[in-house]
Amino acid sequence: MRQEEVTCRKIGRVRGLHQMKQETLAEALGISQQAVSKIEQSEQVEDVTLGRIA
């Protein structure tokens, strides 16, 4: 598993631990809920977005 994939999965786990919805995280980051979903599934990750989350 690539480091990027590990980071993406951790984002989903941490969001879940804080009982935060994808919509809430997306709003805080200024991205769509669909983008958060894709990031958590390691489907589509832009370095700029990943950097803002991390």
VMD Tcl script that draws the C-alpha trace (Angstrom):
set ca {
  {0.00 0.00 0.00}
  {1.35 3.41 -0.94}
  {1.85 6.10 1.69}
  {-0.80 8.20 -0.03}
  {-3.37 5.42 0.35}
  {-2.51 4.99 4.03}
  {-2.96 8.71 4.62}
  {-6.31 8.72 2.83}
  {-7.62 5.83 4.90}
  {-6.45 7.52 8.10}
  {-8.40 10.64 7.17}
  {-11.57 8.54 7.02}
  {-10.84 6.84 10.33}
  {-10.08 10.07 12.16}
  {-13.20 11.71 10.71}
  {-15.22 8.75 11.96}
  {-13.66 8.85 15.42}
  {-14.74 12.47 15.72}
  {-18.21 11.51 14.48}
  {-17.88 14.04 11.69}
  {-19.88 13.64 8.51}
  {-18.18 13.86 5.14}
  {-20.32 16.92 4.42}
  {-18.98 18.70 7.50}
  {-15.36 17.98 6.61}
  {-15.97 19.00 3.01}
  {-17.46 22.31 4.08}
  {-14.53 23.03 6.39}
  {-12.09 22.33 3.54}
  {-14.04 24.09 0.82}
  {-14.47 20.95 -1.28}
  {-17.43 18.75 -2.17}
  {-18.64 15.76 -0.17}
  {-17.96 13.63 -3.24}
  {-14.32 14.79 -3.19}
  {-13.99 13.74 0.46}
  {-15.44 10.34 -0.40}
  {-13.00 9.87 -3.28}
  {-10.08 10.92 -1.09}
  {-11.03 8.47 1.66}
  {-11.29 5.68 -0.91}
  {-7.95 6.69 -2.45}
  {-9.66 7.11 -5.81}
  {-8.65 10.65 -6.54}
  {-6.22 12.63 -4.46}
  {-4.79 16.01 -5.30}
  {-1.64 16.90 -3.37}
  {-2.99 20.37 -2.61}
  {-6.19 19.00 -1.08}
  {-4.38 16.28 0.82}
  {-1.98 18.87 2.22}
  {-4.86 21.01 3.48}
  {-6.40 18.02 5.26}
  {-3.19 16.76 6.80}
}
mol new
graphics top color blue
foreach p $ca { graphics top sphere $p radius 0.5 }
foreach p [lrange $ca 0 end-1] q [lrange $ca 1 end] { graphics top cylinder $p $q radius 0.2 }
display resetview
